[in-house]
C-alpha cells in the first residue's frame, strides 16, 4: 500500500475521528466522569492489554468471542485486548483494592476493541464511560447506578431519556420452579428474546400461557409490574419480581422525570447479569446509550462480591448531542506582540499566529478564524465562524 488512497483506507469498523468531533467526544467523557465523581465514584485506568486468563474470567467470559488475542513476546503468554472495561474494574476491585472498604465506587473512561461490530453498532472500536458499585447487594445500590447514569447523561445534554429495566434471571427462576432442564431453559430464553410467541407456546407446552403472559408484561413500569403481580409464579420468581418492583419505586422516587419501562424477559446482552439490569435510550436516537445491571464478580480471592454498574457507549451518546459550537478563533498576523497572544489566550481566545507577511484578513478567513487582531483591537469578520 503506497498510494495516498491506500494509506487512508482503514479496516471495517474503524475510523479516524477528526476535529471538532474528537475534541467534543473527549470533553464529553470528562464531563461524564465529573458527574460520576459527584456521587463519590473514583476514577481508575486499567491497561488496554491484559493476560488472557485474567481478562476473560468472570464477567469477561461474556465477551470472549469478541476479544482479540496476541502473544506477548516478553512473557510468552497469551494476552487479550479489552473488549469491555467492566471486567477490568472487577479485577482491580478483587486484587489491588481487595482491602478497600465496601461498598467500593469506581468509574472509568476509555476505548475498547471488538472482533466484529453489530447491526446496530458496526464500529469495532468505540469509547466507553461507566461506573461500578462493588460489594453492595441492596436494591438501593441498583437504583443508585440507574439514577447516576441518567444524571450524568442529563448533565452532558442528552434529553428525553428513558430506561428499560429487566430481570434477566426471571425466566430461569420460573422455568426451574416448573422443573425444566437447563437445555430447555436456554431454548426458551432464545425464543423469548426473539419475541417468538408461537415458538414459546410450542416449547412451553402446558405452561405456554404463563410464559406468554411474561412476554406480554413488557411496557410502562406501572402496568408491567401490575401484570407480573397477578401471575402465579414460583416462590423464587416472586422474590425477583418484588426486587424489580422495589428498584422501580426507588428510581421513581429519586428521578421522577425519568421514563421507566419494564421488559421482564429480556436476556440478550445480559448473559452475566444476576439481578436487576437496565438499558438506556433517548427518543429519536438510534441505538442504546448504555446498559448495566447486577453481577457477581467470580475472580479468585473476593468471595463472589455482588456488584452493579453500567457502561455508556460514546458513539451513541455523541449522536444524541447537538454539534459543538466552534470556539472563537482570532488570527494574529506576523509581527503581533507575543504578550498580546498571551493576554488573549488568558481571556479564553484560541489564537492562530501568522508566520509571514500576508493579507491578514484573507489568511484569517482561509484558516477558519472568526476574528482578526489588528493594531491592538479584535475585529469580528463578517460571516466568520463562531458568530
Protein Blocks (a to p, Z undefined) as FASTA:
>chain_A
ZZfklmmpccehiacdddfklmmmmmmmmmmmmmmmmnopacddddfbdcfklmmgcjlm
mmmmmcccdddfklopacdddfbfklmmmmmmmmmmmmgccddddddddddddfbdcfkl
mbfbdcddddddehiabfklmmmmmmmmmmmmmmnopahiacddddfklmmmmmmmnopa
fklmmmmmmmmmnopaklmmmmnmmmmmmmmmmmmmgccfklmmmmmmmpccdfklmmmm
mmmmmmmmmmmmmmmmbccdddfkbmghplmpcbdcdddddehiacjfbdcdddddfbeh
ilopadddddddfklmmmmpccddddddddddehiafklmmmmmmnopacdddfbdcdfk
lmmmmnopabdceehiacddehiahZZ
